């Protein structure tokens, strides 16, 4: 069994994501489409902020084995209190390369203790108060989703793409 509390407490050197076109790969038209959609809906882009961690020890292979997939990539996301990811789908810059090897599968695992105000929306489904280790299998790796933290503690999830 994975000790998620220990992994979370040892996270460092995360990559902060905000709505900053200077940091986005705007050469990819999908980023422009997402930004234009949010602007057209008067979305508060100042509320969008999360951190992705890619260095968290050797757990990817263990999880991939448990899910019976060959891993492509994985990361841990953290949404701090008062922020969200914004309703979006993930834009994969290496999507063509990934698809050459097969159908992409995606899973997300709740890894922090459930807390009031922690919400994850996947498609039209809402997830809250999920126990540590609860795993979601996505219908489509590009499904629209949103992580929201209206609580008082950080909200962490582990995400993995594979075949």
Buried (B, 14 or more C-beta within 10 A) or exposed (E): EBEBEEBBEEBEEBEEBEBEEEEBEEEBEBBEEBBEEBEEEEBEBEBBBBBEBEEBEEBBEEBBEEBEBEBBEBBBBBBBBEBBBBBBEBBBEEBEEBEEEEEBBBBBBBBBBBBEBBBBBBEEEEBBEBEBEBBBEBEEBBBEBBBBBBBEBBBBBBBBBBB
